[in-house]
Amino acid sequence: MRLGIISALYEEQKGLVEAMQGPAKLIHGMREYWAGTLWEIDAVCVLSRIGKVAAAMTATTLVEKFGVTHILFTGVAGAGDKTVQVGDIVVAEALVQHDMDASPLFPRFEVPLTGLTHFQPDLQLSLRLSRAAHDFLEQDLNSAISEGERREFRLAQPRVHRGLVASGDQFMRERLRLNALNEALPGLVAVEMEGAAVAQVCYELGVPCAVIRTVSDNANENAATDFMRFVKSVAAQYAFHITRRVCRDLASRPL
């Protein structure tokens, strides 16, 4: 097994690279790929940058150039449903590109020539990821996130959600647009900008993948408020600790 770990933001990537044993850096396609061992797992970490094209290019390179056998994508997302709160964790059960619309040639959301609107992440890897997220919230949250930050972002009882994640090349900041997506995509739990592109690449290349997101905002007009503070003090810690749990789990019980 060789695990490719894609992070959408630098703050998440930094902690993982620092934890890597024997890291070797290779620059390719304007990205830094770090290969080494993470908690006994052969891994390659990379910052994808933001957006579907950037994420798709990164995922393809991980498979074609670095020979990864599984891909894990970590990042932040906006809440896709009123029951999802800031600080909650979303593990994707399916992913859709919400800005894909080639109608009337193809149905809305369908990726042309695939026959698919929804791409499925790997079930076993996603279950491992979900379990690691639950264990993190139950056992590590209070030590990983300072009391002040937990109070600032109201992280009283964060939860783990599994469901539909929608990706598109827009930062979701309008409540009316989110409401329209909820009507068109039942079961939506999060909106972001990369996951479905990674899932499509992995589907076409036959590589298992999983996507986890920390909810950073409610995808409305206040979405940008304290965004980077949340990423640095909360989301980066979530990603680090959950990834560590997943790697240790995979090392002890390989897929």
FENBELMO-V753193 format. One record per backbone hydrogen bond with DSSP energy under -1.0 kcal/mol. NH is the residue of the N-H (numbers start at 1). CO is the residue of the C=O. If there is no record, write none. Layout:
BEGIN
nh = {NH,NH}
co = {CO,CO}
END
This chain:
BEGIN
nh = {3,4,5,6,7,8,13,14,16,17,18,19,21,24,26,28,31,33,34,35,36,37,38,41,43,44,45,46,48,55,56,57,58,59,60,61,62,63,64,65,66,68,69,70,71,72,73,74,77,78,79,80,84,87,88,89,90,91,92,93,94,95,96,98,100,105,106,109,110,111,114,119,122,126,127,128,129,130,131,132,133,134,135,136,137,138,139,140,141,144,145,150,151,152,153,155,156,161,163,164,165,166,167,168,170,178,179,180,181,182,183,184,185,188,189,190,191,192,197,198,199,200,201,202,203,204,205,207,210,212,213,214,215,216,223,225,227,230,231,232,233,234,235,236,238,239,240,241,242,243,244,245,246,247,248,249,250,251,252,253}
co = {42,70,44,72,46,74,9,10,12,13,14,15,37,35,33,31,28,26,45,24,43,21,41,38,36,3,34,5,7,51,52,53,54,55,56,57,58,59,60,61,61,62,2,2,208,4,210,6,214,191,217,189,81,215,85,159,213,161,211,163,163,119,165,167,97,102,102,100,107,116,111,95,209,122,123,124,125,126,127,128,129,130,131,132,133,134,135,136,136,140,141,146,147,148,149,150,154,89,91,187,94,190,96,192,168,174,175,176,177,178,179,180,181,185,164,164,78,166,194,194,195,196,197,198,199,200,201,202,71,73,90,75,88,77,220,222,224,226,227,228,229,230,230,231,234,235,236,237,238,239,240,241,242,243,244,245,246,247,248,249}
END
